Amino acid sequence: MILRTYTRERWDDLVCAVNAVQNQTLNPAEIIIVVDHNPALQVNVQQRFPDVVVIDNHGPRGSSGAWNSGVAVASQPFLAFTDDDAEAQPDWLERLSECFEHPNVIGAGGSIEPYWLGGRPAWFPPEFTWVVGCTYPGMPQARAAVRNFIGCNMAFRREVFEKNSFPQGMGHVGGRPSGCDETEFCIRLKEHFPQGVLLFEPRARVRHKIPPARTTWRYFLKRCYLEGGSKARLCRHVGFHKGTATERSYLLRILTKGLLHKFHRALFTREWAGIAQASAVFCGLAAAAVGYISVTCRQVFTSSVEI
């Protein structure tokens, strides 16, 4: 089990996260805490948790470097990943491990439930819980194959890392809300293991803590913008079709249905929440589109200059 942490500001959350994985119904054979370029924090973690493996991120700062560092020292046949602000439910590892009973399953992931520390804003649309790194409407309600997992709730067979690693230059760096490194990794795994299955098990649950700072309009729009940019970088790695397959389906099936419902509420019930959520959906999509176009243009310009 590999857990990433980077700041002393999340100390209480880290303690809860480690306690949660130490008290699983399926006892983890090893717990590796990767401290992301914070020597003082690493000393604190080693003193607080003498029975776990505590290492520094030996790669570039960010989620990919931390995960790769953890993989490098891990010895177990199955490696599960979570974060310092995610609290695993007691049967989390047991549920994930059950997925690997089928030999074709190369990776497993589960649901991520938002834990709103300051309450969920009325304007925040459920369809956008991915903004705070959580499971969103439209994801499977029962076991199903998926394109990719979300980083704080995923596991893989050890052998997939023999010729694969998480990509550098993508993913979360410190508190910067960007990502797609786990998405790129999962897409690449499917290319290397065409018969392999990435299995989503919704009963393998973690609670992701959402502080009040992540429930503001400013954070919401910034996160949408950065996600759009992350998708542009992802598409450059894996192509537009693979990089946006899940998102196009989500846009057509879930957001369209959600918008119609919110407009109905706004028109016939005059509910402020429906109007606010519909506005948030429009603004979020616009911010993501601007982020995607902005990064794509920069990539095209950079490529032309290099030529």
ZITAQUI-V532870 format. One line per field, one symbol per residue. ss: DSSP state (2 for helix, 1 for strand, 0 for the rest). A space follows every 10 residues. Layout:
# ZITAQUI-V532870
ss=???
This chain:
# ZITAQUI-V532870
ss=0111100222 2222222222 2200000000 0111100022 2222222200 0011110000 0022222222 2220000111 1110011100 0222222220 0000111111 1111110000 0000022222 2200000000 0001100000 0001111222 2000000000 0010010000 2222222222 2200001111 1111111111 0222002222 2222222222 2222222202 2222222222 2222222222 2222222200 0222222222 2222222222 2222222222 2222220
